[in-house]
Amino acid sequence: METVRLDIENNCVVILDQTQLPGKEEYLNIRRIEDIYDAIYKLKVRGAPAIGVAAAMGIYVYANDINEEDTEIFLRKFSDGKKYLEASRPTARNLFWALERMEERAVENKELPVKNIKKVLCEEALKIQEEDIASCRKIGEYGLTLLKKNSGILTHCNAGALAASKYGTATAPIYIGNERGYNFKVFADETRPLLQGARLTAFELANEGIDVTLICDDMAGAVMKKGLIDAVIVGCDRVAANGDIANKIGTSMVAAAARRYKIPFYVCAPSSTIDLNTLEGKDIPIEERDGKEITHLWYEKPMAPEGIKTFNPAFDVTERDLITAIITEKGIFAPEKIKDALT
Ligand code: MRU
């Protein structure tokens, strides 16, 4: 399964529609920038690194369709497209990082004819994906050094192959450990309200033959108390300069429970997720989504009183004091030392 792919011949981004999983494996060929926006906004492609890759490929496909030979006008239209895609989701740093990187490449090459700038953009989008694959592999190798054979591991949301390239981030040590006979026992939180844990993590780990047990989010403390968890590993949408992190809603509750039961809490993030311009976790913009995701989605009939008030933040912030270490492709860092991953 390939989460995101650039089809150069047909100038489109091919996305595995994650809203259809695990029931249906459907690929979408996306060319219009409005459809790229829609795919990111509706979580057809989701997970911080995958959003970054999709945005880079999407802005390239859009730029390639700009029928303009005047570089200045081309760059202006490119910048409009970039701003538009940046509004698709607010929290994952990788979206902004990838789009900024693409724009820098375009501007650096503004002396070239437009057709050559387009070529540079195509190469850059592919490079962003290749780097993501390499980063995930390294995160997996570093992460594995922190884990013992036969460990119980709890994860929240989906920071797997569907959310990034190939190995995923939080799942990378699990996949590599599996190749090496580590015999992990994974517990996946179902992750209300969009069920990324049930629909995606349980699905992809079970497909790889990994021992995975699905639990409801409110069971995490109970499995920890029973002694079934040796480490918690989660992904991340943004790391602030001080080492606080934002990840899927519920992550901070898992971190608090892990602290209570003295279980190490690891966060996996490629350096593209680190944002030194965001000083602390409280400065990270948190996406709020439609309350119907709580009251209606997945139910055959509404399970909440008609018109009930809802609050539906998609992410929460885990403060650095609850984080044992942040695992990046550059190595393993104490949260307060995360700036070192960028030097
Ligand atoms: O709303 P989502 O599904 O995009 O949220 C995804 C997460 O919170 C992941 O844990 C995070 O993006 C890391 S993915 C490697």
Residues whose N, C-alpha, C, O or C-beta is under 5 A from the ligand:
A	BS01	MRU	R46 G47 A48 P49 H156 C157 N158 A159 G160 A163 A164 T169 Q196 G235 C236 D237 N247 K248
